[in-house]
Each structure stands twice: as structure tokens, then as C-alpha cells.
Amino acid sequence: MNVILATGNPGKLKEMESIFREKGNLPGFHLSTIASLPEEIRNAYNPVEDGISFLENAHKKVLALYRLLKEENNNFCMIAEDSGLEVEALNYAPGIYSSRYGEDDPGRISRLLGELEGLEPKDRKARFVTVAAAMDKDGNVVYFTGKVEGRIATEPAGENGFGYDPVFFHEPSGKTFAEMTKDEKNHISHRYAAFEKLILYLNRWSVRLKK
Ligand code: IMP
């Protein structure tokens, strides 16, 4: 079965491939992204992320791909995800607007730090959230949520990762996500938690298909 990740982002494919490998490479599953689809499908894939929740946006992304692929005869399943940062003191903002909270990563981080200025660590609670959606060729869809709790540091630390990683402090590790190695972050991340559940589901699904 072809499992197509509704993203052009090679980093997300790599992350998912490594979780697949870790979970024992499901037999008969082949992972790819829209980058490997024919050009006309690639160009036509343009989901509008105007939902009001991570779930709705993940659904929109997976449904847009389903509509482009449903005429194909192949056995396939599509996966999409939407992620973001929720800060309790900001009424769970930036949430679905995480990538639009400023012009670039430094701009988004400085806006966040400015909005939290003067707050003590206990009032800086935050979490990263991912909702992953999987849709089969008949349009059946399931969703899995992954979360990781932390707090917003008072200043950026670390060089790794992307987005809000330099200010996302993970208490049990005693460091920000940007101070972790890729492997370290990948094992505790919100995306890992959501994909882990999704892969377990695909596993059960493949067993059912064989019956
Ligand atoms: P996406 O849905 O994965 O594209 O993420 C949306 C936005 O949320 C990104 O542009 C980042 O600003 C933020 N974000 C999501 N996941 C992470 C993460 O693991 N680290 C840092 N920022 C993240």
C-alpha cells in the first residue's frame, strides 16, 4: 500500500520514515510525499488552511489530496498533519496561527517573549500539539493527537530545530528543544506522539486487509 504524506517537506518524510523503521517497517507499506506524484497532481495540490482547529486543517490537507487521487485505482492511504504551539497565558495562542505569528522565526519568538514579559515560570506553561489525519481510498478518516508539555523560556537557547524550539523549555530534559539533538527531540515531540499512534493504527489496518 502506498502511504502518501500530504506535504512537500522532505524533513517530515524523514521523521516519519524513521518512526516507521523504529516500529518495524510495516510489510507492504511504501512511504512517499506529494513530491513523488505526477507534476499535474503536485501543482493542483493547494489546500486552504482556513480551519479553526488543528483537526480541521489536517482534515482539509488530507481531503484535498484525496480529491486529486480518488480516481486512481491504486491501493493508497493519505496522511496529513497540522501542528502548533499553545500558550496557556495567551489563551492558547498562537495555536493554528503559529506559522503566521510574525514574519519569520525570530519575529515570532520575539513577539511571544514580549507578550509573556514579566511572567514567572509557573505562568509560562505551553504545549506543542499535532493532529495527524489518515484517510483511505474510500474517504474514511481517523485522527490522532500528540502533545508535549513545556514552558516558554525567558530567552532563546540552542541552535537546533526550527520554529519556536529555542524558547520551548522541556522540564524533564532540563533544556529547550533547540538544545536537543534531532534524535532526542524526535522521540519526545508532539509529531512523534501522533505518528506513533497513527503507525500502530496502520499496522492493525494492514492485518485487517490481509484477512
Ligand atoms: P506545521 O503544521 O508543522 O507546519 O507547523 C506550524 C507551525 O507551528 C510552524 O511553522 C512552527 O512555527 C510551529 N511548530 C510546529 N511544530 C514545531 C516544532 O516541533 N518546533 C517548533 N515550532 C513548531
Residues whose N, C-alpha, C, O or C-beta is under 5 A from the ligand:
A	BS01	IMP	E81 D82 S83 G84 L85 S98 S99 F162 G163 Y164 D165
